[in-house]
Amino acid sequence: MERSKKPSAIPVSPTIPTPQVSISEDNSRVSASLPTGESVQVLLFGATVLSWKTAKGKENLFVSSKAHLDGSKAVRGGIPLVFPNFGPSSNKATEGLPQHGFARTTKWEYLGKSSSESSTLPNSSGDSSVKLDFGLSNTMLDKIPSEWKNYQFGITYSVTLGKDDLETSLAIRNTGEKDFEFQTLLHSYWAIDNISNVSVSGLEQISFADKVGGGKKDESGAITVSSEVDRVYHVDSSQEIAIYENEKPRFEFTRDMLPDVVVWNPWVEKSKTMSDLAPEDAYKSFICVETGSVNWNTLEAGDTWEGGQRIKAL
């Protein structure tokens, strides 16, 4: 007996592409990509972002061809993490620690991914993004040759890949009973075609500490590079900063709780002293615009400090 009315077919929704995350076979790297083609790769050693590519495959980060990626040395390039000291130790608690601290030379733990949480930074990518979380605590460190062996802490580092931006943020928790002081910096190497055609805007009329010539100086215009540059600017986090190439914006920075900006390029002579910087004219292919908090911060027992940056690639 035939039915006069057959049930309607249940419509099947098309599969919606989602961000993809993978871990390398040797468990040394975590990679993520969006359905639109953007990608990011993070080395667990130092939680160092090694690569950030646009949908068209353009690389936004510089990594030296002689960079050590085997965990034997901090990576020359990408986005190394500076913590708990910036530069050589200048604080009793960090005395004996290596330059730029231990965060960039310690293997971090991959904590997982998320593609739905909102960012604390304005104009974030929302659901069209993927967030990778990494963790580091005092229990994961080998012998620490300083008073830092008496401190307890936990750090969550989040790397969020969006359609045209990348966010990197830190949450540093004092999990012990003793207050401690720290400095932190996102030591970013931005890929460019030629340093001669690059300028940095947003730091005009701001005094800076000149680590090459010494002393405090004032910036009168956009920064250009024609010799070694190593400067530390203290500038309100609300001030937007941008890197221009051939008079067109290449990167735009939004900062949260990161009031300091370091601009660095080793130029010719200093490059020759860096055995892990290659090729010979590598200094032409990057500029470091590094956001951080390099004045000493005091983190009381039980408290958490948070800060981050969002970089838009143009």
DRENROLUM-527833 format. One record per residue (C-alpha): residue in three letters; x, y, z. Coordinates in steps of 0.2 Angstrom, whole numbers, plus 5000, padded with zeros to 4 digits. Example, Ala and Ser with C-alpha at 12.3 -4.5 7.8 and 13.67 -1.06 7.14 Angstrom:
REM DRENROLUM-527833
@residuo->ALA; c1->5062; c2->4978; c3->5039
@residuo->SER; c1->5068; c2->4995; c3->5036
This chain:
REM DRENROLUM-527833
@residuo->MET; c1->5000; c2->5000; c3->5000
@residuo->GLU; c1->5007; c2->5016; c3->4995
@residuo->ARG; c1->5007; c2->5031; c3->5006
@residuo->SER; c1->4999; c2->5047; c3->4998
@residuo->LYS; c1->5011; c2->5058; c3->5008
@residuo->LYS; c1->5029; c2->5053; c3->5010
@residuo->PRO; c1->5040; c2->5061; c3->5024
@residuo->SER; c1->5051; c2->5076; c3->5018
@residuo->ALA; c1->5069; c2->5073; c3->5017
@residuo->ILE; c1->5078; c2->5080; c3->5032
@residuo->PRO; c1->5090; c2->5094; c3->5026
@residuo->VAL; c1->5108; c2->5091; c3->5029
@residuo->SER; c1->5118; c2->5107; c3->5034
@residuo->PRO; c1->5134; c2->5109; c3->5024
@residuo->THR; c1->5150; c2->5106; c3->5034
@residuo->ILE; c1->5157; c2->5123; c3->5041
@residuo->PRO; c1->5176; c2->5124; c3->5039
@residuo->THR; c1->5184; c2->5126; c3->5056
@residuo->PRO; c1->5202; c2->5131; c3->5061
@residuo->GLN; c1->5214; c2->5117; c3->5061
@residuo->VAL; c1->5228; c2->5113; c3->5074
@residuo->SER; c1->5241; c2->5101; c3->5074
@residuo->ILE; c1->5256; c2->5095; c3->5084
@residuo->SER; c1->5273; c2->5090; c3->5076
@residuo->GLU; c1->5278; c2->5071; c3->5077
@residuo->ASP; c1->5292; c2->5076; c3->5088
@residuo->ASN; c1->5281; c2->5086; c3->5100
@residuo->SER; c1->5291; c2->5102; c3->5097
@residuo->ARG; c1->5279; c2->5113; c3->5088
@residuo->VAL; c1->5261; c2->5118; c3->5087
@residuo->SER; c1->5253; c2->5124; c3->5071
@residuo->ALA; c1->5236; c2->5132; c3->5068
@residuo->SER; c1->5228; c2->5138; c3->5052
@residuo->LEU; c1->5211; c2->5146; c3->5047
@residuo->PRO; c1->5199; c2->5140; c3->5033
@residuo->THR; c1->5204; c2->5156; c3->5024
@residuo->GLY; c1->5222; c2->5151; c3->5024
@residuo->GLU; c1->5231; c2->5161; c3->5038
@residuo->SER; c1->5243; c2->5151; c3->5048
@residuo->VAL; c1->5254; c2->5152; c3->5064
@residuo->GLN; c1->5267; c2->5140; c3->5071
@residuo->VAL; c1->5274; c2->5140; c3->5089
@residuo->LEU; c1->5290; c2->5131; c3->5095
@residuo->LEU; c1->5287; c2->5124; c3->5112
@residuo->PHE; c1->5305; c2->5129; c3->5117
@residuo->GLY; c1->5302; c2->5146; c3->5123
@residuo->ALA; c1->5284; c2->5146; c3->5117
@residuo->THR; c1->5292; c2->5156; c3->5102
@residuo->VAL; c1->5281; c2->5161; c3->5088
@residuo->LEU; c1->5291; c2->5155; c3->5073
@residuo->SER; c1->5279; c2->5159; c3->5058
@residuo->TRP; c1->5264; c2->5170; c3->5055
@residuo->LYS; c1->5258; c2->5170; c3->5037
@residuo->THR; c1->5244; c2->5179; c3->5028
@residuo->ALA; c1->5230; c2->5170; c3->5018
@residuo->LYS; c1->5241; c2->5173; c3->5003
@residuo->GLY; c1->5256; c2->5165; c3->5011
@residuo->LYS; c1->5266; c2->5181; c3->5015
@residuo->GLU; c1->5277; c2->5178; c3->5030
@residuo->ASN; c1->5276; c2->5192; c3->5043
@residuo->LEU; c1->5290; c2->5186; c3->5055
@residuo->PHE; c1->5309; c2->5185; c3->5051
@residuo->VAL; c1->5319; c2->5170; c3->5057
@residuo->SER; c1->5337; c2->5169; c3->5054
@residuo->SER; c1->5343; c2->5155; c3->5043
@residuo->LYS; c1->5355; c2->5150; c3->5057
@residuo->ALA; c1->5343; c2->5151; c3->5071
@residuo->HIS; c1->5344; c2->5137; c3->5083
@residuo->LEU; c1->5328; c2->5127; c3->5083
@residuo->ASP; c1->5334; c2->5112; c3->5093
@residuo->GLY; c1->5332; c2->5119; c3->5110
@residuo->SER; c1->5351; c2->5123; c3->5112
@residuo->LYS; c1->5349; c2->5142; c3->5112
@residuo->ALA; c1->5336; c2->5156; c3->5111
@residuo->VAL; c1->5329; c2->5158; c3->5094
@residuo->ARG; c1->5336; c2->5172; c3->5083
@residuo->GLY; c1->5319; c2->5178; c3->5076
@residuo->GLY; c1->5301; c2->5176; c3->5078
@residuo->ILE; c1->5293; c2->5182; c3->5094
@residuo->PRO; c1->5305; c2->5176; c3->5109
@residuo->LEU; c1->5297; c2->5180; c3->5126
@residuo->VAL; c1->5308; c2->5190; c3->5138
@residuo->PHE; c1->5304; c2->5186; c3->5157
@residuo->PRO; c1->5308; c2->5189; c3->5171
@residuo->ASN; c1->5322; c2->5201; c3->5166
@residuo->PHE; c1->5325; c2->5212; c3->5151
@residuo->GLY; c1->5344; c2->5213; c3->5145
@residuo->PRO; c1->5357; c2->5208; c3->5158
@residuo->SER; c1->5351; c2->5206; c3->5175
@residuo->SER; c1->5350; c2->5223; c3->5185
@residuo->ASN; c1->5340; c2->5217; c3->5200
@residuo->LYS; c1->5346; c2->5207; c3->5215
@residuo->ALA; c1->5332; c2->5194; c3->5213
@residuo->THR; c1->5337; c2->5190; c3->5195
@residuo->GLU; c1->5356; c2->5191; c3->5198
@residuo->GLY; c1->5364; c2->5176; c3->5189
@residuo->LEU; c1->5350; c2->5174; c3->5176
@residuo->PRO; c1->5354; c2->5174; c3->5158
@residuo->GLN; c1->5351; c2->5190; c3->5147
@residuo->HIS; c1->5332; c2->5192; c3->5144
@residuo->GLY; c1->5328; c2->5178; c3->5157
@residuo->PHE; c1->5323; c2->5160; c3->5156
@residuo->ALA; c1->5306; c2->5160; c3->5148
@residuo->ARG; c1->5313; c2->5160; c3->5130
@residuo->THR; c1->5325; c2->5146; c3->5134
@residuo->THR; c1->5313; c2->5134; c3->5143
@residuo->LYS; c1->5301; c2->5121; c3->5135
@residuo->TRP; c1->5283; c2->5126; c3->5138
@residuo->GLU; c1->5268; c2->5115; c3->5139
@residuo->TYR; c1->5254; c2->5116; c3->5126
@residuo->LEU; c1->5238; c2->5118; c3->5136
@residuo->GLY; c1->5225; c2->5117; c3->5121
@residuo->LYS; c1->5215; c2->5128; c3->5109
@residuo->SER; c1->5199; c2->5138; c3->5108
@residuo->SER; c1->5190; c2->5146; c3->5094
@residuo->SER; c1->5176; c2->5154; c3->5102
@residuo->GLU; c1->5183; c2->5165; c3->5117
@residuo->SER; c1->5183; c2->5184; c3->5114
@residuo->SER; c1->5199; c2->5194; c3->5116
@residuo->THR; c1->5202; c2->5208; c3->5129
@residuo->LEU; c1->5209; c2->5219; c3->5115
@residuo->PRO; c1->5198; c2->5230; c3->5105
@residuo->ASN; c1->5193; c2->5225; c3->5087
@residuo->SER; c1->5198; c2->5207; c3->5089
@residuo->SER; c1->5194; c2->5193; c3->5077
@residuo->GLY; c1->5180; c2->5185; c3->5088
@residuo->ASP; c1->5174; c2->5168; c3->5081
@residuo->SER; c1->5185; c2->5168; c3->5065
@residuo->SER; c1->5200; c2->5165; c3->5075
@residuo->VAL; c1->5209; c2->5151; c3->5085
@residuo->LYS; c1->5218; c2->5153; c3->5101
@residuo->LEU; c1->5233; c2->5143; c3->5107
@residuo->ASP; c1->5237; c2->5143; c3->5125
@residuo->PHE; c1->5254; c2->5138; c3->5133
@residuo->GLY; c1->5260; c2->5137; c3->5151
@residuo->LEU; c1->5275; c2->5138; c3->5161
@residuo->SER; c1->5278; c2->5137; c3->5180
@residuo->ASN; c1->5292; c2->5137; c3->5192
@residuo->THR; c1->5290; c2->5118; c3->5194
@residuo->MET; c1->5295; c2->5116; c3->5175
@residuo->LEU; c1->5312; c2->5124; c3->5177
@residuo->ASP; c1->5329; c2->5117; c3->5180
@residuo->LYS; c1->5341; c2->5124; c3->5193
@residuo->ILE; c1->5339; c2->5143; c3->5194
@residuo->PRO; c1->5355; c2->5152; c3->5199
@residuo->SER; c1->5346; c2->5166; c3->5208
@residuo->GLU; c1->5334; c2->5171; c3->5221
@residuo->TRP; c1->5320; c2->5166; c3->5209
@residuo->LYS; c1->5322; c2->5148; c3->5215
@residuo->ASN; c1->5312; c2->5155; c3->5230
@residuo->TYR; c1->5297; c2->5161; c3->5220
@residuo->GLN; c1->5282; c2->5152; c3->5214
@residuo->PHE; c1->5273; c2->5157; c3->5198
@residuo->GLY; c1->5262; c2->5152; c3->5184
@residuo->ILE; c1->5262; c2->5160; c3->5166
@residuo->THR; c1->5249; c2->5157; c3->5153
@residuo->TYR; c1->5254; c2->5163; c3->5136
@residuo->SER; c1->5240; c2->5165; c3->5123
@residuo->VAL; c1->5243; c2->5166; c3->5104
@residuo->THR; c1->5227; c2->5170; c3->5094
@residuo->LEU; c1->5227; c2->5169; c3->5075
@residuo->GLY; c1->5214; c2->5180; c3->5066
@residuo->LYS; c1->5210; c2->5183; c3->5048
@residuo->ASP; c1->5222; c2->5198; c3->5047
@residuo->ASP; c1->5229; c2->5200; c3->5064
@residuo->LEU; c1->5239; c2->5191; c3->5078
@residuo->GLU; c1->5237; c2->5193; c3->5096
@residuo->THR; c1->5250; c2->5188; c3->5109
@residuo->SER; c1->5245; c2->5190; c3->5128
@residuo->LEU; c1->5253; c2->5185; c3->5145
@residuo->ALA; c1->5245; c2->5181; c3->5161
@residuo->ILE; c1->5258; c2->5180; c3->5175
@residuo->ARG; c1->5252; c2->5174; c3->5192
@residuo->ASN; c1->5261; c2->5174; c3->5208
@residuo->THR; c1->5256; c2->5157; c3->5216
@residuo->GLY; c1->5268; c2->5158; c3->5231
@residuo->GLU; c1->5268; c2->5168; c3->5247
@residuo->LYS; c1->5282; c2->5180; c3->5242
@residuo->ASP; c1->5281; c2->5196; c3->5232
@residuo->PHE; c1->5292; c2->5197; c3->5217
@residuo->GLU; c1->5298; c2->5209; c3->5204
@residuo->PHE; c1->5299; c2->5206; c3->5185
@residuo->GLN; c1->5301; c2->5213; c3->5168
@residuo->THR; c1->5293; c2->5206; c3->5152
@residuo->LEU; c1->5294; c2->5210; c3->5133
@residuo->LEU; c1->5288; c2->5202; c3->5117
@residuo->HIS; c1->5305; c2->5203; c3->5107
@residuo->SER; c1->5297; c2->5203; c3->5090
@residuo->TYR; c1->5306; c2->5202; c3->5073
@residuo->TRP; c1->5295; c2->5209; c3->5059
@residuo->ALA; c1->5299; c2->5204; c3->5041
@residuo->ILE; c1->5302; c2->5218; c3->5029
@residuo->ASP; c1->5309; c2->5219; c3->5011
@residuo->ASN; c1->5322; c2->5232; c3->5015
@residuo->ILE; c1->5326; c2->5242; c3->5030
@residuo->SER; c1->5330; c2->5257; c3->5020
@residuo->ASN; c1->5312; c2->5259; c3->5015
@residuo->VAL; c1->5305; c2->5257; c3->5033
@residuo->SER; c1->5299; c2->5269; c3->5046
@residuo->VAL; c1->5291; c2->5268; c3->5063
@residuo->SER; c1->5277; c2->5280; c3->5067
@residuo->GLY; c1->5268; c2->5284; c3->5084
@residuo->LEU; c1->5283; c2->5288; c3->5094
@residuo->GLU; c1->5286; c2->5306; c3->5088
@residuo->GLN; c1->5289; c2->5319; c3->5102
@residuo->ILE; c1->5293; c2->5305; c3->5114
@residuo->SER; c1->5310; c2->5304; c3->5124
@residuo->PHE; c1->5319; c2->5288; c3->5123
@residuo->ALA; c1->5334; c2->5279; c3->5131
@residuo->ASP; c1->5347; c2->5277; c3->5118
@residuo->LYS; c1->5357; c2->5261; c3->5122
@residuo->VAL; c1->5369; c2->5264; c3->5107
@residuo->GLY; c1->5374; c2->5282; c3->5110
@residuo->GLY; c1->5369; c2->5283; c3->5129
@residuo->GLY; c1->5358; c2->5295; c3->5138
@residuo->LYS; c1->5340; c2->5301; c3->5135
@residuo->LYS; c1->5335; c2->5309; c3->5119
@residuo->ASP; c1->5319; c2->5316; c3->5110
@residuo->GLU; c1->5312; c2->5309; c3->5094
@residuo->SER; c1->5307; c2->5323; c3->5082
@residuo->GLY; c1->5299; c2->5312; c3->5068
@residuo->ALA; c1->5295; c2->5295; c3->5062
@residuo->ILE; c1->5310; c2->5283; c3->5066
@residuo->THR; c1->5321; c2->5277; c3->5051
@residuo->VAL; c1->5336; c2->5266; c3->5052
@residuo->SER; c1->5353; c2->5270; c3->5044
@residuo->SER; c1->5364; c2->5263; c3->5058
@residuo->GLU; c1->5363; c2->5253; c3->5073
@residuo->VAL; c1->5347; c2->5257; c3->5083
@residuo->ASP; c1->5343; c2->5251; c3->5101
@residuo->ARG; c1->5330; c2->5262; c3->5109
@residuo->VAL; c1->5318; c2->5261; c3->5124
@residuo->TYR; c1->5302; c2->5272; c3->5123
@residuo->HIS; c1->5290; c2->5274; c3->5137
@residuo->VAL; c1->5273; c2->5278; c3->5129
@residuo->ASP; c1->5255; c2->5276; c3->5135
@residuo->SER; c1->5247; c2->5260; c3->5129
@residuo->SER; c1->5233; c2->5269; c3->5121
@residuo->GLN; c1->5245; c2->5276; c3->5108
@residuo->GLU; c1->5245; c2->5267; c3->5092
@residuo->ILE; c1->5261; c2->5262; c3->5083
@residuo->ALA; c1->5264; c2->5257; c3->5065
@residuo->ILE; c1->5278; c2->5251; c3->5054
@residuo->TYR; c1->5278; c2->5258; c3->5037
@residuo->GLU; c1->5287; c2->5251; c3->5021
@residuo->ASN; c1->5288; c2->5262; c3->5006
@residuo->GLU; c1->5277; c2->5275; c3->5014
@residuo->LYS; c1->5263; c2->5262; c3->5016
@residuo->PRO; c1->5257; c2->5254; c3->5033
@residuo->ARG; c1->5264; c2->5236; c3->5035
@residuo->PHE; c1->5260; c2->5233; c3->5053
@residuo->GLU; c1->5249; c2->5241; c3->5066
@residuo->PHE; c1->5250; c2->5238; c3->5085
@residuo->THR; c1->5237; c2->5239; c3->5098
@residuo->ARG; c1->5244; c2->5237; c3->5116
@residuo->ASP; c1->5236; c2->5232; c3->5133
@residuo->MET; c1->5246; c2->5236; c3->5149
@residuo->LEU; c1->5262; c2->5236; c3->5139
@residuo->PRO; c1->5269; c2->5254; c3->5141
@residuo->ASP; c1->5286; c2->5252; c3->5134
@residuo->VAL; c1->5292; c2->5250; c3->5116
@residuo->VAL; c1->5309; c2->5244; c3->5110
@residuo->VAL; c1->5315; c2->5248; c3->5093
@residuo->TRP; c1->5331; c2->5238; c3->5088
@residuo->ASN; c1->5341; c2->5234; c3->5072
@residuo->PRO; c1->5359; c2->5228; c3->5074
@residuo->TRP; c1->5365; c2->5235; c3->5057
@residuo->VAL; c1->5381; c2->5230; c3->5049
@residuo->GLU; c1->5395; c2->5229; c3->5062
@residuo->LYS; c1->5385; c2->5222; c3->5076
@residuo->SER; c1->5377; c2->5209; c3->5064
@residuo->LYS; c1->5395; c2->5202; c3->5061
@residuo->THR; c1->5396; c2->5198; c3->5080
@residuo->MET; c1->5380; c2->5187; c3->5080
@residuo->SER; c1->5385; c2->5169; c3->5074
@residuo->ASP; c1->5366; c2->5164; c3->5073
@residuo->LEU; c1->5361; c2->5179; c3->5062
@residuo->ALA; c1->5361; c2->5175; c3->5043
@residuo->PRO; c1->5363; c2->5178; c3->5029
@residuo->GLU; c1->5376; c2->5192; c3->5030
@residuo->ASP; c1->5364; c2->5206; c3->5026
@residuo->ALA; c1->5350; c2->5199; c3->5037
@residuo->TYR; c1->5349; c2->5216; c3->5046
@residuo->LYS; c1->5340; c2->5223; c3->5030
@residuo->SER; c1->5326; c2->5210; c3->5031
@residuo->PHE; c1->5319; c2->5214; c3->5049
@residuo->ILE; c1->5315; c2->5227; c3->5061
@residuo->CYS; c1->5312; c2->5223; c3->5080
@residuo->VAL; c1->5297; c2->5234; c3->5087
@residuo->GLU; c1->5295; c2->5225; c3->5104
@residuo->THR; c1->5281; c2->5229; c3->5116
@residuo->GLY; c1->5283; c2->5226; c3->5134
@residuo->SER; c1->5284; c2->5232; c3->5152
@residuo->VAL; c1->5303; c2->5234; c3->5156
@residuo->ASN; c1->5301; c2->5245; c3->5171
@residuo->TRP; c1->5301; c2->5233; c3->5186
@residuo->ASN; c1->5284; c2->5227; c3->5191
@residuo->THR; c1->5280; c2->5221; c3->5208
@residuo->LEU; c1->5268; c2->5206; c3->5209
@residuo->GLU; c1->5261; c2->5203; c3->5226
@residuo->ALA; c1->5257; c2->5185; c3->5232
@residuo->GLY; c1->5241; c2->5179; c3->5225
@residuo->ASP; c1->5240; c2->5192; c3->5211
@residuo->THR; c1->5240; c2->5191; c3->5192
@residuo->TRP; c1->5247; c2->5203; c3->5180
@residuo->GLU; c1->5240; c2->5203; c3->5162
@residuo->GLY; c1->5246; c2->5212; c3->5146
@residuo->GLY; c1->5246; c2->5209; c3->5127
@residuo->GLN; c1->5247; c2->5216; c3->5110
@residuo->ARG; c1->5237; c2->5214; c3->5094
@residuo->ILE; c1->5246; c2->5216; c3->5077
@residuo->LYS; c1->5237; c2->5219; c3->5061
@residuo->ALA; c1->5246; c2->5215; c3->5045
@residuo->LEU; c1->5242; c2->5226; c3->5031
